[in-house]
Amino acid sequence: MPLALADTQFETDLDALLRLQGVLLEAAEGARGPELDHEYKELRRILLEDSGYSDVIPTFVRRYRDLGSLWPALKSFSPQWEPRRGEIRKQFEGALATAERTEFFGKPGDVPPGYDSSAWTGATKGADRVNAVKTLFPIARNALEHLIAQLEAPSHNGGPLLDETVAAVEALRQLHQALGEILLAADEGKLFDPFNDGLARQASRYAKRAAKGLRDDPIAYATSALILAIMTACGMPDIGGYLAGVAISMKK
C-alpha cells in the first residue's frame, strides 16, 4: 500500500514501518543524534496520519513525539538493551503483519497458508531447530554475501543499479545481519529467550522483500529462493507459504 505523502522516500507502508522499528532498535541501545530524532519524528507523523495504522502503531510511539521524551519508556522495558529490542519487535508485530499482508497478498483473505517446517523436516524439538540454525545459517549468510557482491558488481554497460535492485540489496544486508543475530543467539543458547521474540519474523520479512525485488533477475531470484528454502528448513515463520508462490513464479 503506497504512502500518500509525496515527500517520503518510502514506497510502501511496510518500508516505513520497518525503518521506524529500525530507528527505535538503534535508540534502544542508546543511539542519539539530530538526524535519528528527525527520522523518528517524520516516520511517526507519516504513519499516524494513516488511519489504517494509527490504531496499531505501538502505544509508546503514539505517546512520545521525540526520542528524548521516549527514552524513559524504552529504559522501562529493561535495564539491558537486548530485552528492550525484543519488546520493540513484539509491539510492532501487529502493524508489520497488517502492512505485510496488504503488500504481498492484497486482502487478508488472499493470504496463502503457511507450512510448518516440522511436518517435513522432523525438527519438532527446540534442540533440533538450534542444530538446523547452526548448520544451515552459515551457508545462507555466505550465499547472501556472494549474492550482494554479484548484484553490486558493475553492469556490462556501466549503468547504475535499478531501483528495485538497490532496494533488494538493502534488504539482503538487513537479512544478513538478522541471520547473524539469530546464529549468535543459537550459539549462546539464547535462541528462545524472550528478548529474541520477533527476530525470526523480522528476518523473514527482509528475505521476502529481497526476493520480491529480484523476481526479474532469474539467477538472483533462484538464489534468493534457495535462501528462503534454507530458512524454511530452520522453522522460520511464514516463509513456507511465500516460498510456494516463489516456486510458481520461477516455473513461469
Residue pairs with C-beta under 8 A, 6 or more apart in sequence:
1 12
1 13
1 52
1 99
1 102
1 103
2 11
2 12
2 13
3 10
3 11
3 12
3 13
3 16
3 46
3 50
4 49
4 50
5 46
5 49
8 16
8 42
8 46
10 16
10 19
10 46
12 99
12 103
13 47
13 50
13 52
13 53
13 99
13 102
13 103
14 96
14 99
14 100
14 103
14 205
14 209
16 43
16 46
16 47
17 47
17 53
17 92
17 95
17 96
17 99
18 96
18 205
19 39
19 43
20 40
20 43
20 44
20 47
20 61
20 92
21 88
21 89
21 92
21 96
21 202
23 36
23 39
23 40
23 43
24 40
24 61
24 74
24 88
25 85
25 88
25 89
26 36
27 36
27 40
27 67
27 70
27 71
27 74
28 74
28 77
28 81
28 84
28 85
28 88
29 81
29 84
29 85
30 81
32 67
36 67
37 66
37 67
37 68
40 66
40 67
40 70
41 65
41 66
44 57
44 61
44 65
47 53
47 54
47 57
47 95
48 54
48 57
48 62
52 98
53 95
53 98
53 99
54 62
56 94
56 95
56 98
57 95
58 88
58 91
58 92
58 95
59 91
60 70
60 73
60 74
60 91
61 70
63 73
64 70
64 73
74 84
74 88
75 84
77 83
77 84
77 87
77 88
78 84
78 87
78 195
80 195
82 195
83 194
83 195
84 195
85 195
86 193
86 194
86 195
86 196
86 197
86 198
86 199
87 195
89 197
89 198
89 199
89 201
89 202
90 197
90 198
92 198
93 198
93 201
96 201
96 205
100 205
100 208
101 108
101 111
104 208
104 212
104 242
105 111
105 112
111 241
112 241
112 242
112 244
112 245
113 241
114 237
114 238
114 239
114 240
114 241
115 232
115 240
115 241
115 244
116 240
117 123
117 232
117 233
117 234
117 235
117 236
117 240
118 124
118 235
121 128
121 132
121 233
121 235
122 128
123 129
123 132
123 233
123 234
123 235
126 191
126 192
129 191
129 234
129 235
130 186
130 191
132 233
132 234
132 235
133 182
133 183
133 186
133 191
133 234
134 183
134 186
134 187
136 230
136 233
136 234
137 179
137 182
137 183
137 186
137 230
137 234
138 183
139 230
140 179
140 227
140 230
140 231
141 176
141 179
141 180
141 183
143 223
143 226
143 227
143 230
144 172
144 175
144 176
144 179
144 227
145 176
147 172
147 220
147 223
147 224
147 227
148 169
148 172
148 173
148 176
150 220
151 161
151 165
151 168
151 169
151 172
151 214
151 220
152 161
152 169
155 161
161 169
164 213
164 214
164 216
165 213
165 214
165 217
167 209
167 213
168 209
168 210
168 212
168 213
168 214
168 220
171 206
171 207
171 209
171 210
171 213
172 206
172 210
174 206
175 203
175 206
175 207
175 210
175 227
178 199
178 202
178 203
178 206
179 203
181 196
181 199
182 191
182 196
182 199
182 200
182 203
185 191
185 193
185 196
185 199
190 196
200 235
200 236
200 237
201 237
201 238
203 231
203 236
204 231
204 236
204 237
204 238
204 239
207 224
207 227
207 228
207 231
207 236
207 239
208 228
208 239
208 242
210 224
211 221
211 224
211 225
211 228
211 242
211 246
214 220
214 221
214 224
215 221
215 249
221 246
221 249
221 250
222 250
224 246
225 243
225 246
225 247
225 250
228 239
228 242
228 243
228 246
229 243
231 239
232 239
232 240
232 243
